Amino acid sequence: MADRKSDRQVGIIGSGLIGHSFAMLYAAAGYRVRMYDIKPEQIQHALFIIDDQLQHLAKNGLLRGKLTIKEQRSLITETNDFTECVKDAFFIQECVNEGLELKREVHSQIDSICRKDAIISSSTSTLVPSLISEGLTNKNRFIVCHPTNPPFYAPLVEVIPAPWTDPEVVFTTKELMTEIGQVPVLVKKEMEIDGFVFNRIQYAIVGECWRLYEEGVMSAEDIDKVMSEGLGRRYAFMGPLEVTYLNADGLLVFGDLYRETLYRVQCSFGPPKKMEGPTLEKIHNEIAARIPLDKLYERRKWRDIRLAHLQKLKNELDESHS
Ligand SMILES: NC(=O)c1ccc[n+]([C@@H]2O[C@H](COP(=O)([O-])OP(=O)(O)OC[C@H]3O[C@@H](n4cnc5c(N)ncnc54)[C@H](O)[C@@H]3O)[C@@H](O)[C@H]2O)c1
């Protein structure tokens, strides 16, 4: 007899980078997943990637959850019928391309056929929930779950309610994210904060990397090493505020020692620049010489297996120090 969880359906709309990865997460936790995409050939591609990743994870002893590959895989089914994906789902994760009009259109379709008690979640990176959901009948059940790419290998999820989202929806969404192995953080003010928190920090970093490259300070490869071999080493375990706290004897001492330096350097950052023109081409070409575009899938696999090992290491370290 099927257990309660495998009777509960999650609907995934859009089977690209984020959609197929979310599908793997829910299946690893034991939920039944129905995946829909407007392009049927894309779903077949997504299923191929899921199969390949499950095999790769199992081979490296990194499979998530307690289910075998076969059991996880059998929980994920595709459909070319939007209604079939949505109507029985208790949780819907929309993962279509970024764009307000497209998101509104898809959510209006979901709104007209979803269960009245379903939670409707969007993966949007930057669109505020009230703009997507304002016209919906079930807008009190709408929430944004903005994942880190790829969600299966990087657990942080920004949970962003609209002002009209039911508190119970926020609570249940955070609980579900935790249950499937993600780490939810709550964005408390949606309208005042363009780009939410994750991308504000990410864009600040990318913007400064761009400036340093354009001014000829470092090669793209060396700039990336500053993060992967330096800053990122600590950030995998603690955030920049705690790093700063530990870099002196607490934040108060750090402030006394470095506030003028920090402020002076920050004042030199200058206005934002658009990612365009010859700099864009130069950075692209420099990276493409190492990672040709036809090798992206292999490089993503290389990244993902390292992220999975990092997660395993973190779990082991947490367990041995608990
Ligand atoms: N890629 C990232 O780094 C990242 C990170 C966090 C959040 N997000 C967000 O997740 C969402 C999806 O991004 P992605 O990177 O997976 O994009 P993607 O291009 O890889 O996938 C989008 C998929 O949506 C499908 N689609 C388009 N219109 C559709 C429709 N009407 N119905 C059903 N399917 C439709 C496309 O065919 C495609 O397969 C976006 O909102 C994006 O901002 C992306």
The ligand as an ORCA input file, in Angstrom:
! r2SCAN-3c Opt
* xyz 0 1
  N      18.708     29.489    -13.251
  C      18.913     30.087    -12.087
  O      20.046     30.367    -11.676
  C      17.734     30.399    -11.197
  C      17.929     30.477     -9.808
  C      16.828     30.738     -8.981
  C      15.572     30.962     -9.550
  N      15.426     30.922    -10.902
  C      14.092     31.181    -11.455
  O      13.465     29.948    -11.766
  C      12.594     30.132    -12.900
  C      12.982     29.119    -13.985
  O      14.317     29.378    -14.378
  P      15.217     28.259    -15.110
  O      16.636     28.694    -14.936
  O      14.797     26.897    -14.685
  O      14.782     28.503    -16.626
  P      14.867     27.461    -17.844
  O      14.887     28.268    -19.087
  O      15.973     26.462    -17.618
  O      13.473     26.674    -17.738
  C      12.230     27.294    -17.915
  C      11.278     26.249    -18.469
  O       9.941     26.790    -18.467
  C       9.289     26.290    -19.636
  N       8.128     27.131    -19.925
  C       8.074     28.345    -20.494
  N       6.803     28.782    -20.563
  C       6.034     27.812    -20.011
  C       4.629     27.665    -19.795
  N       3.758     28.614    -20.163
  N       4.183     26.534    -19.219
  C       5.048     25.550    -18.874
  N       6.401     25.639    -19.050
  C       6.875     26.755    -19.610
  C      10.359     26.325    -20.712
  O      10.026     25.499    -21.799
  C      11.577     25.856    -19.924
  O      11.734     24.454    -20.003
  C      12.731     31.590    -13.326
  O      11.720     32.352    -12.740
  C      14.090     31.980    -12.738
  O      14.189     33.362    -12.465
  C      16.458     30.611    -11.753
*
